[in-house]
């Protein structure tokens, strides 16, 4: 992969990236929360216009793994990769219909504020939500840093520089998160979207142009190039066949849909919307951006199967993160498109990790460290969140260096499973079930977390295959690798069971029976 860029294109990529980083640092300093630490997490964010918040929230759902691994999945497995995109879009629709307006109406800083307002909160619930959120954010940060470190080292032509790339990029992202607050990082997200989306659309247009705008020709070429023939257009390429494949496919779409409902960085921005009308405007811009983005990524992935499918098969699974760059080289021998796509990968990683670092810092500072303290002054939350964001970002960079050679698929599966099985049920119950109690929230958060961990431990990810974490052992109990069909219902069941068996349950008297007014509008 060291020949992806020539020296001139390599210089262009890092020049553009360096300029972008400097501009983002300046924007974060100028627009960030510099007068009041509490503004780090709330007040400055409300100055963004609704359409700007929508673009930033759309960017929150797009990580460097989305652009690399997802495109690689489409290129190598076809139908199953498209299923992940479908699940994410369905999750966005549900989020816009069910969550954004009532969440904004009840939460002031973080999601546990909603639980407090709806009668199912408390210090223990706040800490539990915070810990599970950190268990979602931290693996996500590690995966992003490892992917972008590998790409950066390959573009430099120096595989041994990967550690230095991870450390430098991690430090830059941490600085942006700490200095910018929600508003500053929102500006970074908007800038990233303004650059990344047009480049990906141009790449998709070039793919279509290569095949004369004929989708049938493109799909036929992709089937041939992928080496799977007609199976490219059928389910099972990634999820498998038989009952295991069916469970994996349902779990894939179901789990991805629920995970999208409760992504911490997206919830952070949803709380910052200005009004019910503003929330609807945010939703329209967010959905429009993601439909255009996923459409472009789908075409890019299918085009990669058609044009560089043989290269991907020969290079093995580890080459999937380079799929957009390999496609760019096939479409443009001059290297300009490769340089542009490389910049997209860097900018996507930068923006995504900045926002996730900030969300993790705010959660650690407000919901974990300060959950049992006195928050009446307000400034403690902001100060703790700044230090927590810095600690989280630096720790993620250190862990990414250590586990850079690990199989990170299991890490990605873990954070998605936790987000969909633990956070999403609590969020929906708190919004729409008056009888939901603090005990139900605790059972769901801790119980679903345990179920997710156990489901992965007894899967092929942990043992029994050459790519497992412990290939020399075999303690598998099932062959399912995408456990959403089990973990998500388990989360809802635990939340319900904990609430109905709570002797202190006062849901019909302490909590309003009706849904928030914003939902009825």
N, C-alpha and C positions, 0 to 999 in steps of 0.2 A: 504493500500500500504506500510505499514511500515515493512512488512516481505519480501520485495523484496530481501534484502541482509542480510546474517548473519553478525556477528561482524567481522569475519576475512575478508570476502569479502569487507565489508564496509571500513575496514582499507586499503585494497589493492587499492580500487578505489581512495581514497583521497591521498594515498601515491603517486600513479602514477600521479594524477592530480597536486599535489604540485610540484613534480619533473618537470613536463612539464611546469608549470608556471615559475619556477625558470630558466629553460633552455631558455624559450622564452624571459624572461626579459634580460638575458645575451646576447642572440642573438640580441635583439633590441638595446641594448646599444652598442654592437660591430659593428653591420651593419647599425645602424640608422644614421640619418643625424645630425652629431655632429659638422661639420665644418661650415655649412652655413644653415641658416633657410630656404632659398629657396629650398635647397636640400630635405627638408621635403616632398615637393610635386612634385619634378621632377627628378633632376639629379641623385640621388642615385638609383632611381627606374630603370633607364636605364641600370644599371650594372647587373641586373638579366638577365640570359640567356632566350632565347625565350621559351624554353620548360618549364622553371621554371615559367615564366609569365603565360603560358597556364594553368599549374596546379593551380596557385594562382587564376586565373580568374574562373576556374571551381569551386574552393572552394568558391569564392564570391557568386555564385548562390545557394550555399547550406547552409541553416541556420538550427538551431536546430528545428525550426518549420517544416522544410522539413523532417527531420529524424523522428520526433515524430508525428506531426499532420497529415502529408501526409501518413505515414505508418498506422496511426489510421484510416484515411479515407478509405484506401484500405481495411483494415481489416473489417470495419463495413459497407461500401457501395459498395465495389467491383469496378464495372466498372467506376463509376464517379471519384473515386480516381485515377485510371489509366489515366483518361482523363486529369487531372491536370498535370501529368508527361508528357503526350504527348504534351500539349500546351507549356510547358516549353522547351522541346527539339526542337519543331518547332521554338520557339523564339530564341534559341541559333543558329540554322541554319541560320535564317534570319540575326541575328546579325553578324555572321561571313561572310556572303555573302554581306550584304548591308552597314554595319556600320564601322567595325573595321579599315579597311585600310584608307578610306577617313577621318574618324575622327582623326586618328593618323597624317594624312598629314596636317590638318588645325588647330587642337587644340594644344596649348602648355602646358596648365596647367589644365583647366577645359573646359567643353562643351561650355559655352558661348563664348570662344575664337573662336570656329567654327562659331558661329553666327556673330561675328564681322568680321571674314575673308570673310564670304559669303554675307555681306551686309545687314544682318537682325538683327544686334545686337545694342548695346548701353547700357548706364547705367541702364535705366529702364528695359530693357529686362534682363540684368544680374541680377538685384535685383529680378525680377519676377521668373527667373529660380532658383535662390538661395533659395527663400522662398518656392517654390513648392518642391524643392529637400529636404529641411529640413522637410517639411510636409510628405515626403516619408520616410526619414531616422528615424525621431524621433519615430513614432509609431512602426516601425520595431525594433528599439532598445528596446522599452518598452516591446513588445511581447516576444522578445528573453530573456530578463532578468526575466520576470515573469515565463516563461516556465522553465528555468534552475533553478530558485529559488524554484519552486515547486518540481522539480525532486531532487534537492539537499536536501531539507527538508525531502522528503520521504525516501531518501537513508540513511539519518542520523537517521531516526526513530523519528524525533522531528518536527512535523508540525509547532510548534511555532517558529522554527528557520528560517522560510522562509524569514522574513524581514532581518535578519542578513545575510543570504546567498545572497540575492539580492544586498545588500549594498556592501558586501565584493567582490563579483564577479564583480559588476559594477565598483568599484574602481580599481581592478586589470586590467580589460580590458581598462579602460581609461588610466592608466599608460602605458600600452603596446602601445596604439595608439599614445600617445603624444611622447614617447621616440623613437619609431621605424620609423616613416615615412612610405612611400610606400614600400621601400625596406625591412625594418624591419618587417612590417606586412605581406609582401609577404613571408618572411621566415616562419613566424608563420603559414600562410595558407598552405605552402608546407608541413611543418611538420605535421599539422593536417590531410591533405589528405593522407600522408604516413602511418598514424596510422588508421584513420577512414575507408578508403576504404577497406583495407584488412580485417578488422574485420567484416564489413557488408557483404563482399563477402563470408567469412567463414560462417556467419550466414545463408546466402542464400543457400550455399552448404549443410549445415546441414539440412535445411528444405527439400531440394530435396532428400537428403539421407534418411530422415525419411520416405519418400513416394516412395522409390525405384527408384528415378529419373523419375517417371511417372507423367507428368504434368496433365494428365486426372484425376488420383487419387487425386492429390493435389487440383485441382479445385472442384472436387466433394465433398471432405472433407471440403473445404472452404465454399461451398454453404450450406452444412449442419450445419457447426459450426457457421456461421454468423446468422443463424436463419431466413434467407430470402429466402432460397431455390434457385430456378432458377433465381429469381430476382437479385441475387448477380452478375450474368454475364450479366445483362441488364442495360441500363442507367435508372436513375431515383431514385436510392437509396438515393442520397444526393441532387440532383437538383430538384426532384419532378416530377410529371406527368403533362400531358396536355400541354397547350401552355406555362404555366409558366415554366414547366420543360424544354421545348425546348429552351425558351429564356435563362434560366439559363445555359444550357449546351453549347449553342453557345457562350454566354458571358464568360463562364468559360475558354473555349479553346482560344477564340479570345482575351480576356483580359489578360490571362496568357502569350500568345505569345507576345503581344505588351509590356507588363510590362517587360519581359525579355530583350527586346531590349534596355531599358533605365534605368536599375538598376544603381544607382549612383556609387556604389563601382566598378562595372564592367567597366563602362565608364572611371573611374579614371585610371584603369589599362590599358585599351585599348589605352588611350592617351600616356601611357608610353612605348609602344612597339617601337622597335628600327628602323624598316624598313618595307617596303611592304613584303619582304620575311619573315622577322621575324614575321609579323602579321599573315601570313599564317601558319607558324609553331605554333604560339600561338593558332590559331584556331583549328588545328588538335589535339593538346594535350588537349585543353579544351573540345572539343566534345567527344574525346575518354574517358576522365575521367567521363563525365556526362552520357554517354551511359552505361558505366559499373556501375556507381553509381545507376542510376534509375532502371536498370535491377535488381540489388541486392535489392533495396528498394521494388520493385514490388513483388519479390518472398518473401521477409520478411513479407510484408503486407498480402499477400494471405496465407502464412504459419501461421501468427497470427490468421487469421480468422478460419483456420482449427484446430489449437491446443488450442487457448485460447479465441475463439469467445464467448463462454458462459460466461466466466469471464468478458469480456468487456461489454457484454449486461447487466449483473447484476450490474456492477460498475457504468454504466452511461457514458455520453459524457466526463465528466471530466477525465476519466481514459485513454482517447485516447493518452495522452502525455506519458503514461507509457507503450504503446503497445510493443515497442522493448524490454523493460526489462521483461515484462511478457512472451514474446516469449522466451527470453534467459533462463528464469527459467524453461520453459517447455522443452527446448532442453537439458539443462545441469543442473542436480540436484546439482552438486558440487558448482555452483555459479560462476565459472570462466568466463563463457560466459556473465553472467549478469554483472559482474564487468567490462569486456571488453566493453560491450555495454554502460554501464554507463559512462565510460571514453570517449567513442565516443561522447555522448551527451554533456558532459562538454567541450571537446575540440572543438566540432563544434560550441557551443555557444561562447566560448572564441574567436575563430578565426573570426567568423562572426561579432560579435559585435565590435571587434577591428577594422575591416576594415570599417564597416558602420560608426563607431564613427569618424574615420579619414576622410572619405569622407564628412561627415556632417561638421566636423571642417574646412576642406579646403573650402567647399562651403560657410560657414558662414564667414570665415575670408577673402576670396578673392572676392566672388561674391556678398555678402551682405554688410558687414561692410566697405570693401575697394572699393566698386564699384564706388563711386564718389570721392575717394581720389586719391592721387598721388602714383602710384605704380612703379615709375621709378627706385627706388633703388632695388626693389625686396625683400629685407629683411623684409619689413613690412608684405608682404603676409605670409611668413613662420611664423613669430612671432604671427601674428593674428590668423593663422590657428592652431598653437599649443594651444594657450589660448582658442580658440573656440572649439577645440576638447575636451579639459579638461572640459569646461563648459557644452558642449553637453552631454558628458558621465555621469557626475555627476547629471545633471538635469534629464536625462533618468532614472537613478537609483532611484532618489527621486520619480519621477512620477510612476515608476513601483511598488514601495512600496505602494503608495496610491491606485492604481487601480488593485492590485494583485487579487482581488476577482471579478473583472468585467468580463463580457462576451467579450473576446478579439477578437472574430470572426469578429465583425464589424470593429475593428481597423485594422486587417489584410486586410479585404476587401477594406478599405479606401486607404491604401498605395499602394495596387496593382492597384486599379482603377486610382489613380492619376498618377502613373508611366506610365500606358498604355495609358491614355486618354490625359494627359497634356504634359509629357516629350517626349514620343515617337513620336507623330506627329510633334512637333517642330524640333526634331532631323532629321527626315526623310525629311521634307520640306526643312530644311536648306541644306541638302546634295544634294537633287535631283530636287528642283524647283527653277530656277533662279529668278522667280518673287516673291518669298517669302520675306516679309518685316518685319520690326520691329513691325509694328502695328499688322500684322498677328500673330507674335509670342506672343505679349501681349494678344491678344484676345484668343488665344488658351490656354495659361498658366492660365490666370485668369478665363476665361469662362469655360474651362473644369473642373477646380477645383470646381467652383460653381455647375456645373452640377453633378459632382460626389457626393458632399456633399448633394445636394437636393435629388438625387436618393436614397441615403441611409437613409435620414431623413424620406422619405415617404414609406420606405420599412418595412417589419416585424422586422428588426433589431432594429428600434427605438421604435415601439409601437405595441400593438395589440396581443402580444403573451406572455406567461409566461416567456420566455427567453429574451424578449426585454429589452432595456435599461430602458424604462418607461412602465412596464407591465400594470399599472393602466390606461393608456390612449390608444386611438386608433385613430390615424390620418393617417393610411395607405391609399395610393392611388393605390398601386399595391402590388402584392405578390412576385415580383422578388427580389431575394437576391444577384444575381451576375449580376450587370448592365452593363457588358462590351459591350454587343451588342448595347447599347444606348450611353454610355459615350465615347467610342473610336470613332465612327463615328462623334459624336458631336465635339470632339476635332479637327478632320481633317476639318470638315465643318467650324468651327470658324476660324481656321488658314487660310483657303482659302478665306473666306468671308472678314476677316480683311485685307488681302493682296490686293484683287481685288478692294476693295473700298478705298484704301489708295491713296489720291490725290498726295502724294509725291512719289508714286511708280516709281522707276527707274530701275526695275529689269533687263530689257533687255539691259541696257547700263552700269549699275554699277556692275553687277555680271556676271561672266562667264556663258555661256550657257551650256558648256560641264561639265560633271561630273569630279571629280578629276582623275588625271592620274592613281592613284593607283587602281581605279576601273576597268580600261581598261586592266590592266595587267593580 
